[in-house]
């Protein structure tokens, strides 16, 4: 899911200071916003594999670059 600034803005504006701790409510709204991000990593990151064709395991061998949206 893409980051949704409008929803974050609405949640921050809706915080009522008389209902309790404003900071906790802001942190919750920002946490939800960040965790709603989509991270896309480009194909082509080199990997090293081991095992049979049916049961391979592997790890990346170089850093990749991701895009947050």
DOTI-153652 format. One record per residue (C-alpha): residue number from 1; x, y, z. Coordinates in steps of 0.1 Angstrom, whole numbers, plus 5000, padded with zeros to 4 digits. Layout:
> num|x|y|z
> NUM|X|Y|Z $
...
This chain:
> num|x|y|z
> 1|5000|5000|5000 $
> 2|5013|5035|4992 $
> 3|5019|5061|5019 $
> 4|4987|5081|5024 $
> 5|4996|5116|5035 $
> 6|4959|5127|5035 $
> 7|4949|5100|5060 $
> 8|4979|5109|5083 $
> 9|4970|5145|5081 $
> 10|4933|5138|5090 $
> 11|4943|5116|5119 $
> 12|4967|5142|5133 $
> 13|4941|5170|5129 $
> 14|4915|5148|5147 $
> 15|4935|5144|5179 $
> 16|4917|5160|5207 $
> 17|4941|5172|5235 $
> 18|4913|5169|5261 $
> 19|4911|5131|5254 $
> 20|4945|5122|5268 $
> 21|4981|5121|5258 $
> 22|4985|5139|5224 $
> 23|5020|5125|5219 $
> 24|5009|5089|5222 $
> 25|4981|5095|5197 $
> 26|5006|5112|5173 $
> 27|5030|5084|5176 $
> 28|5003|5058|5169 $
> 29|4992|5078|5137 $
> 30|5028|5081|5125 $
> 31|5035|5044|5132 $
> 32|5005|5033|5113 $
> 33|5015|5056|5084 $
> 34|5050|5043|5082 $
> 35|5040|5006|5085 $
> 36|5015|5011|5057 $
> 37|5043|5018|5032 $
> 38|5052|4996|5003 $
> 39|5089|4988|4998 $
> 40|5098|4978|4963 $
> 41|5132|4963|4956 $
> 42|5145|4963|4920 $
> 43|5151|4929|4905 $
> 44|5187|4918|4897 $
> 45|5203|4917|4932 $
> 46|5230|4891|4930 $
> 47|5225|4860|4952 $
> 48|5244|4829|4961 $
> 49|5225|4796|4964 $
> 50|5231|4762|4977 $
> 51|5212|4729|4978 $
> 52|5193|4708|4952 $
> 53|5171|4723|4925 $
> 54|5140|4715|4946 $
> 55|5153|4728|4979 $
> 56|5176|4758|4973 $
> 57|5185|4783|5000 $
> 58|5204|4815|4994 $
> 59|5214|4850|5004 $
> 60|5221|4882|4986 $
> 61|5257|4889|4979 $
> 62|5255|4927|4973 $
> 63|5233|4955|4986 $
> 64|5200|4963|4969 $
> 65|5182|4996|4966 $
> 66|5146|4999|4976 $
> 67|5119|5025|4970 $
> 68|5093|5034|4996 $
> 69|5059|5045|4983 $
